Amino acid sequence: MSTFHFPESIRSRPVYGRLEARPGKAHLMIADAQGAEAILGLALQVPELMAKTHVIFIPKGTDFGPKLQALSPAQYYEGPSYAAALSRIQRVLSDAAMGLQIYLTGTEGLMGQAQNAAMQAGYDYTAIQTEHRGSLARRMQCVHCKGITEDVILDPFECSHCGLNLFVRDHYSRRIAAFQGVCIDAEDPGNVPPSQEIYS
Amino acid sequence: MSAPAPNSTAPKIMGAEKIKVIVSNIVPLNDLVTRFEFKRTDGTIFPTFSGGAHTMIEMQDGDLKRMNPYSLMSDPAERDTYAISVRRDDHGRGGSLFLHQKVQVGDTMTLSYPVNLFSLDLRARKHLFIAGGIGITPFMAQIKQLNAANGKWELHYSCRSPELGSYVDELTSKHPHSANVYYDDQKQFIDLHTLLDGQPIGTHLYVCGPKGMIDWVRKTAAAAGWPKAHVHHEEFLAPKPGKPFAVRLAKSGLAVEVGAHESLLEAIERLGVEPPYLCRGGACGQCETDVLESDGTFIHRDHWLEDYEHASGTKIMPCVSRFEGKTLVLDR
């Protein structure tokens, strides 16, 4: 299984659930990597859902693509990265009508960014379903230079933009779709604890 | 903040702050509905409010002090006047009858600061309004607010008949493409399924009207996959008359008999005990009160407490709910 039980944290930290089929006129599922397993699971429970579902999948090196396609969704798109898929996601959202159900699954970075795209289309974030699957890597914003570093798995880590040593916080921004990274050695430059994998 | 009551150690929060007003105009709109307009007695301007806000009107009707919430329906940008429209309810407890029959131009009255429990979600791409009868009032203010901000809206307004269609002429002449009116007596009904189908993403739905209409709209929207966060409703319950009953207040050591035509909250206030409140209509949750002891049947009418709380017999909303039985002791 590609699931992980996140420990309790501050209120700012997003919490994820389990995808469930909800009544709707149309369904949009966006997933990356192991998120595909959540969609496969849902389709097994409610096979008729897929005929009204648009699946957008970013494999990130996994081979779930053919299995998802075999579910015969109403529409299927596979993109090499979230950035590559974004224009399609925005187009699907702008054309959508109320009654659309949105399901996001996979890494936190994928879910956060897709949630942000849906919010910008005017869809309330509380109505979007999410299920975490796969990597615990995070999308981090350096609070100092504002640069984004994708797929951060080590804490502390070096900002890919300004090079500061950043502490991985649970403090999250829905607007930026990123966790906040704060300089860990500001008061005592060079005094940086050894990096560990997040949640290790 | 209002000044604390004499001898009290902590300032009490009881409803919103008050404004003294003079009734500046009374405009009968039809057989049932009359508009009341107010100006401040001190000649200054009113606080701003957002569309959907209500004010609490104090009415001294003989020995009885009533406080009823009414939606502000004037233009939120118009700071020198507040206006409400009141539907006469011949079978209610008498608040609307008092306004219709006893209040005259030039009378001084007391209003509360506006409180909004039915505000627009300004993240919405489009606002879809469903009104039934006097439920049009909050939308009157919201429409003016949205027009000033270039907001996108559409109204579907159901009334009994053209004669009872309050503000229909104003709405349809100013907004012929956005205001849609349906008359029951001409067998015109809102085709809700079709209306909800195809609304652009980011649409928020608002309903104000009789309970049956609110339930119908919420249920239909949920079945069509509309998220709860996109569906807003306002339903103030007027407290209903009932059999008189006795209540004891444990903290204050007082006891009172709740009259047939007064609410439990009003009876408690008559003793000088002041529970917090905002809506006095079973919606806001402010006056929630713990029940310490009871022997009898609760008549819960609010839509604040959960069903299990109603069943537990440990909580009551004194603004709209009543009691029938021998003993009732509250933590007040």
Interface residues (C-beta under 8 A of the other chain):
Chain A: R22 P23 G24 K25 L93 S94 A96 A97 M98 G99 L100 Q101 A121 G122 Y123 D124 T126 A127
Chain B: R123 A124 R125 L196 D197 G198 Q199 P200 I201 G202 T203 A222 A223 A224 G225 W226 P227 K228 A229 H230
